[in-house]
């Protein structure tokens, strides 16, 4: 009734002052017809220019958005009658402005959350919401805000923070939301030592903005206000609704309010036609019966509205009626089908007898063909046995060749092992020394601002051997700070040392060989001494690997030839 009075007053004012008749428009302003590259998700820092478009065109775009949303996110079970479409347009027009926020007021079940989620999805805005689990408190809320706010303020991701009544059970949470709306920040959310590394990525972008912002934190809060859209879903029947709004003025000053008390009479009447009757054909439910049925369903819902009946429950009621109707209809159809099925089976039995007779005749002919195929197969077997006799001689030749090649490969393998055994103990001794390094000694080296030259030379040798050519002290400290540094050194494969890497480390030893002497490095650092031994041992081991590389290559060629001979032998044996 109040809405009707307001519409009458508004229509009179427009008619008297602007000579404009207020009525249902066949077009509306929207940003949903723009390309995706120009919507909020891809242009979050500028106001989107709205376009006037016919309502049928807008409805088609929104329907496609519903299909994509249900395919990628979740089922909406949304009916796009005019009231719902108008609500979506209001929400998306507000979201098309940077720094816009929403206060959606209405009872539970009118579809505010679904329509908001759809509008955000179509604009490329991610919807985030606190998980109000058991024991949820102000501390839990602040912890979640600590992850949401940097995503908008630092990473530049457009977000919509969805908050409902059950998530705002504490007045202190409302006060935090009020601060977030007003200033783009929640007081005390970040410690001073957290802000510097958090805001560091924004320095360059702030410099491009000139002198619009006094501090980096001001630039951060401005981005939060621009990119984090707060959407509050509040129920006016909640006893604390008025008090919360009056105590937190940013809910009025920083939010665009949409008051959705329910759906219109026309929308409620169109719901069964869009959901229930669409799946029921004319033969099952004639058109003259549908109108009275809609009025009856709506009357039942109106009876329950004083006891808290909502449009969502009305939708569930319509869906339940459809399920009952379809089930009863299916039961009757099943009974008729069983009677028809009995008659059909008698007819089918007669047809089956004729079919079996035809099959028997065809199988006699197939038996004759199979007998001829069996005779041909026997002849083929005899020819195969003759070829097996011929291949037996080839098998004996291949077996002798394999024996010779295996003996030669064993001799070469022993030569390689003999070369490696001379230097292997040095490498193992170095690894045992490295495994005994105390973590505290490594931390002591990391704590040095300017390390002694022997320590720096030894660490440079370790990094170069492991393929890391960044030999700055920062890189060395990062390497020592790795939890698995000892495991990486112990598990290092000396075969990864290329000639270039080996020559670089040899040049280092030639210039700084004194740093790798045990007496010198052990006096400077107990932890660096085993690393120096490890560097020298790996150099010696890689030298041996280079020396035996021709033998290994020849051995690989012999092994490939051996595998080829074995493959041929298996083929001959299989052919026999």
N, C-alpha and C positions, 0 to 999 in steps of 0.2 A: 504494500500500500504506500509506504514512504517513497519507494523507488518510482511508483507511478506518479505521485505528486511532484517529485523532482523533475521527471520527464516533462510533465505538463508545464511547469514553470520555465524550464529551459526552452521548450518549443515556443512558448509565448514570447520570451525575450528575443530569440533569434528572428521570429517573424516580425516583431515590432521595430527592432533596431537595425536588422540586417536584411529584412525582406527575404528570409531564407526559411523554407519549410523543412522541418526535421522529419525524416522518415528513414526507412530501411534503404541503405545504399547498395547498389549493385557492384561497387568497387571499394577498394580500401588501400591505404598506404602500407607498404611492407618492404622489407629488405630481403625476403626469402627468394625473390625472383632474380637476385643478383648472382653472378657466378660465384662459385665457392671461394675463389681467390680474393673476392672483395667482401666477404662476410667477416664477422667479428673474429673468428678463430685465426684468420690470416691477416687481418688489419685491426689489431686490438687497440691501437693508440689513436685512432681517428674515428670521428662520428660517421656512421654509415648513412649515406644519402638514401632516403626512402623513395620508393617508386609507387605510383598509383597504378593499380592493376585490377582487372575484373575479378570478382569473387570466384567464378568457376576456374580461372587459371590458378589462383592462389590455392583453391581446394585440391587441384590436381597435384601441385608441388608438395603440399602437406601430406597427401596420401602416399606419395612416393617416399617422403621422409619417414612415415610410419612403417612402411615395408622395410626400409633399410635399417631402422632402429630395431625392429623386432628380429631382423636377421642377425644383427651384430651384437645387440645388448640383451634385450629380454622382451617377453610378450607384454603388450600394453592393454589388449582388449578394449581399444578406444574407438568410440563411435564419433565421427566428425560431423555432428549436427551443428547448426549455425552458432549456438551459444559456445560450444567448445572451440570452433574455429575462431570466433571473435576473441576468446580468452587467449588463444595461442598468439594471435596477432598483437594483442596488447602487451603480452610478455616479451615477444621478440622485438617489438619497437623500443621498449625500455632497454633491453639488453644491447641494442645497436649503438648505445651511447657509452663511451668510456666512463668508468666510475659510477655507473648506474647500479642501483640496488632495488630490491623488491620487498614489499610487505604484503603478502597474500593472506587476506583475512577471510575466513569462512569456516563452516563446519567440516568435520572429517568426512571424506567420502565424495567430495564434489569434483575430484580429479585434478587438484592443484599440482600435486607432485608429478603426475604423469605428463600433464601439459607442459610444466616447466622443464622436465627432463627432455621432452621432444624438442622444445624450442632451443634449448642449449645444444642438443645434438645437431640440429640443422644449421646452427651458427658455428659449429666447431668448438664449443665451449665445454670443457670437462666439468662434470658435476662431482663434487666431493662432499662428504657428510660425515660427521663424527659417529663412531660406533658406540651408541649408548647401551653398553652392556651392564650387567649387574655390578653395583659398586661404582658406577660412573660418577665422577666428581669434577670440581673445578680443576684439580691437578691433571686429570685425564684430558679435559678439554684443552688446557693450555699446551699439553704435550702434543696433541694432534695439530693444534694451530701452529706449533713450532715447525711442523713439516709442510703445512699448506702454504703459509705466508711466504717463505723463501721461493717456493715454486712460481708464485706470481711475481714477487718483487725482484728476484734475482734472475731466475730462468726465463721470465717473460711469458709464462704459460697462462692463457686466459682460463680462469676457473670460476665456477659458481658454487659458493659455499651454501649448501642447503641445510637449514636448521628448522626443526619442528618443535612443537610444544613439549613432547616427551624428552627432547634433548636439552631443554632449557628449564630443567627442574629446579635449578638453583639461581637465585637472583644475582649472585656474583658472576655467573656465566653471562647473563643478560648485560651486566655492566661492562664485561669484556667486549661483547659484541657492539655495544654503544661506542666504546673507545675505538674499536676497529673501524666502524662506520665514519666516525668523526675525524680521526687522525690517521687512519691507515696503519695503526700499530696498537698492540696491547701492552700497557705499561709493565715493565719488568719481565717481558717474555724472553728477551735475550740478555745475557750477561755482556759486559763491556769487552771481555776477552773473546767472546764469540762473534761480536759484530765485525771486527776488523777482517778476519779471513772470510766471513760470510759476504761482506759487501765489496771485497776487493775486485771481483769481476765487473763491477759497475763503474769503475773509475773512468775507463775509456769512453763508455757511452755517456756518462755525465759530462765529460769534457766536450763532447759534440753538441751538448745543449747550451753551451755558453754559460752565462751567469744567472740563469733562472733559479738555481737552487744554491742555498748558502752552504750546506754540508752534504756529504754523501748519504747520510741517514735521511735527510729531507728528500733527496732524489729517490731513495728506496721506498719511503712511505708514499710518495706520489705515485710510484709504479704500482704499489699495492692497491691504493684507492682506484686506480685506473683499470687494473686487470682482474682484481678479485671482486666479483659481483656477489653480494650477500643477499640471499633469498630467505626470508623469514615466513614460515607457514604457521599462523597463529589462529586459534579458535576463539571467537568473541564470547562464547559461552563460558570460557575459563574464568573463574572468579578473579584471577590476578591479571587479566588482559589489560583493563583500563589502567590499573596501577603501574604495570610494567611500561606501558607506552608513555604515561605521564612522567615517570621517573627517568626515562631514557629518551631524551628529546631527539637524538639522532635517528630514531625509528620513524619520526615524522619528517625531519629536515633533510635526511640523506636518502630516504627511501621513497619510491613511487608506490602508492598504495592501490591495490586492486581488491575490492570487496566483493566476494563471490558467495552470496548467501545460499544459492541453490540454482537449479536449472528452471527455465521457463516451462509453462504448460505445453507449448508446442514442442519443445525439446523432449520432454518426458513422453509425449505421445509418439514422437518419431522413433524413439529408442526401440520398441518392440518390432517396428517395421524394418529397421535397419539390421537388427540382430536375429530376432526369432523367425520372422516370416520369410526372410531371405533364403533360409535353408529348408523351407517347407513349400512345396509346389502347390499350384492352384487346385489340383485334384485332391490333395489331402486336406486342405483347409480353404474353402471357397472365399472369395473376396467379400461377399456380404456379411460373413461371420467375423471378419477380422476387426472391423471398426468397433462393434460392441465388446469384443474380447479385449481390445486395447483399453477401453474405458473401464472395464471391470478390473483389469490389472492395475490401472492407475488409481482407482478408488481404493483397492486393497492397500496400496502403498500410502495413500493419503491418511488412511486410518492409523497407520503406524508412525507417521511423522511426529506426533506429539510425544511418542515414546523413544525418539532418537533415530527414526528411520532416515537413511541418507540415500542419495542417488546411487552410491556404490551398492547398497543393499538392494535397491530397486533393480539395478542391472543384474545382480546375482539371482534375484527372484525371477526375472524374465528368462535367464539362462536355465534355471531349474525347471521352469514350466516347459521350455523347449525340450529338455532332456526327458522329462516325464512323457510328453506327447510323443516324441520320437520312439521311446521305449515301448509304449503301449501300441503304437502303430506297428512297430516291428514285430511285436508279439502276435498281433492279429494276422499280419502278413505271413508270419512263420507258420501259423496254423493252416492258412490256405495253401501255402507252399507245400506242406507235408501231404495234404490230400492230392494235390497235383503231382507230387513226387511219386506217390504210390502207383498212379495210373501210368506215369512215364516209365517206371521200372518194368511194368509188364510189357510195354511196347519195346523197351530196350532189350529185354530178354530174347524176344523173337529175333531182333536184329543181330544179337550176339551169336545166336546159333548159326545164322547164315554166314556171319563173319568168320566163325571157326572153321566152317567147311571150306571157305575160300583159302584160309591160312594153311590148312592141311595140304591142299593141292599145291600151293606155292612152295611149301617146305619139301615136298617130294622132289620138285625140280631143283631146289637148292642143294639137296643131298647128293644128287648126281654131279653137280658142279664141284662140290667139296671133295668128292672121291677123285675127280680128275686132278684137283689141286694137290691132294695128298700124294698121288703118284709122281707128280712133278717135283714135290719136295724131297721124296726119297732119292730121285735121280740127282738132285742138287747135293744131297748129303754124300753120296758116293764120290762126286767130283771134289768136294771139300776134303775128304779123307786123302785123296791122291795129292792135293796141294800140301797137306800137312806133312807128308813124307818128304816132299821137296824142301820144305822149310826147316826140317830137322837138322840138315847139314849146316844151314845158315846159323842156326842157334848155337851149334858147337863152336863155330868160328867166332861169334860174338862173345861167347863165354870166355874164350882164351884171351881175346882182346881186353875184356873187362878186368881180368886178373892182372894183366900186365900194367894197365893204367892205374889200378888201385895201388899196386906196389910202388909205382913211380910217384904217385900223389902222397903216399905215406912218407917216402924219403924226403920230399920237399917240405912236408909239414914239420918233420923233425928238425930240419935246418932252421925254419922260422922260429920254432919254439926254443931252440938253443940260443938264437940271437936274443930273444925277448927275456929269457931266464936270467941273463947277465944283469939286466937293468931293472927287472921287476922288483927285486928286494928293496932297491932304493926308493922306488915309488911307494911300495907298501909301508916302508918305514916312515916316509913323509906323511902318508895318510894317517898312520897311527898317531903321529905327533899332532896333526891337525885335529883329530878327534878328541885329543886331550886338552884342547884350548878351553880355558875357563871363560864363560860368558861375561863375567865381571871384567876380565881383562879386555875383551872386545869393547865393552861399554866405556871402559877407561880411555881407549884409543878414540872412540867417537866423541868423547867429551872434550878432546883437545881442540883448541881454536886454530893453532898453527902447529901441526905435528912435526916431529924431528924428521930430517931429510931421509934417514934410513927407512923409517916406517913408511913414508910416502913413496919411496922407490919400490919397496917390497909390494905394497898394495897396488902400485901401478903395474908391476909385473903380473900380479894375480888377475887384475881386471883385463889386461891385454890378452893373457892366455885364454880367458873365458869369453873373448870376443867383444868386450866392452871397451871402446876407445875414448869414452868420456872419463879422463883421469883427473878431473877436478876434485878438490877435497870434499865438495858437497856430494859428488857421485860416490866417492869412497865411503863417506858416512852413511849414505843411503844403502850401499851394499852391505856394510857391517851391521846396519840396523835390521836387515832382513832376518826373520826368525829362523829360516832354514839355510843360513849362510854356510854353516859347516856341512850340511847334507849336500848342498850344491857343489862344494869343493870336493867332498869325498866321492861323490857320484860322477865327477867330471870325466868325460871320455877323451883321452889324449888323441884319439883319431880325428877329433874336430880341429886340431891345431893345424892351420894351413901354413904353407911356406912363408907367406907374408907375415902372419902373426908371429911365427917362430923367429923370423929374421928381426922383427921389431923388438922382441924381448931380448934377443941376443945383443942387439945394439944397446939396449938399456943396460945389460950386464957389462958390456964393454966400457960404457961410460961410468956406471955406478956399481962396479963389481964389489967394491969395498962394503957397500950397504948390504950385500947378500952373504958376507962372511959371518959364520956362526958367532964368533967372538964379538963382533961389532953389533949385530942386530940383537943378539941375546941380552947384551948389556943395556940396550935402549928399550926393548919391549919383549917380554916373555911370550906374548901371544903372536907377535910378528915373526919370531924365529922359526917356528914350524912352517909358516907360510913361505919363508925364503927357501927352506929345504924343499918344499913342495914345488916351487917354481923351477928350481934347478933339476929336480928329478923328472918333471914333465918334459923339460927341454931334452934331457938325455933320452927319455923314452921315445919322444917324437923323432929324435935323430935315428934311433934304431928302426922305427917304423918306416922312415924314408929309405933306410938302407935295405930293408926286406921287402919293400914295395914291389920290385920286379919279380921276386919269388912269389909273393902273394898273387900278383896279376897272372903269372904263368900257372900258378896252382888253380886260380879261378877258371882259366881257359881249359885246363885239363879236366876240372870238375864238370864244366859245361859239356865237354866232349864225352865224359863218362856218363852224364845224364842222358845225352842223346843216344849213346849205345844201349843204355838200359831200356830206354823207351822203345827202341827198335826191337830189342830182345823180347820185351813184353808183348809187342804187337805180333812177333813171330810165334811166341808161345800161345797167344790168344787165337791166332789163326789155326794152330794145330788142334 
